[in-house]
Amino acid sequence: MKPKYKRVLLKLSGESLAGNQKHGIDFDTVLRFCEPIKKCVDLGVEVAIVVGGGNFWRGRSSGDMDRTRADHMGMLATTINALGVCDALEQLGVDVRVQTAISMREIAESYIRNKAIRHLEKGRVVIFGCGTGNPFFSTDTAAALRAAEIEADIVMKATMVDGVYDSDPKSNPDAVKYDTVSFYEVLNKDLAVMDSTAASLCKDNNIPILVFSIEQPDNIFKAVCGESIGTLVKTD
Ligand code: GTP
């Protein structure tokens, strides 16, 4: 099997790490996600990961709380997830480093772009915690930003839906899934792929986004090998 990409940025939704529990971390589920990641590493693909935090906390739906504080709590949630994914990968024998955008040096390395690239070149998976380190930015935006910084070939968004639709498939049974769609359409039709900040960042830096379902974890491996799954968002 020959990989299609040399360096990928995998975005894992926090929610997906909860498995059927819907909250917190289901470690068996995390291990299942990590098996295809190991297969990618064994093929020589450099894998960086950004994890969400929605299985613990969502800054944007925190009611009357101060948004900045709520987002700080969300960043801590992503770090818990980063450590969980790190542990699962290590149990499978993968070398991993966690780097956080907000320093917590007793727990993880601080984010240093060149060091992250060096880890990747040495075949280590790098997991980025704390999002961008700034409030008002999503972990999708963190994925786009880190992908641009490390010059990843693609952002692979492994999530709870199997691609991008022209309308919400939950409310519209006639919704049609795109195989490929342009950034222009995504931004103009406000298609639910990523928030506009994240999509714009990928567009401006010419980084395609592949959106696919994590329900079959092997999709991660299939995506890296270039099988046509999910929806590819790209420049025209
Ligand atoms: P090389 O420079 O390629 O040897 O990378 P390395 O990560 O193996 O070496 P380093 O000596 O930097 O790190 C050894 C271990 O310490 C790794 O598990 C790192 O993740 C960890 N580590 C490095 N810096 C920090 C830090 O600031 N905080 C914490 N908690 N761990 C760190």
Residues whose N, C-alpha, C, O or C-beta is under 5 A from the ligand:
A	BS01	GTP	R97 R105 E106 I107 A108 E109 S110
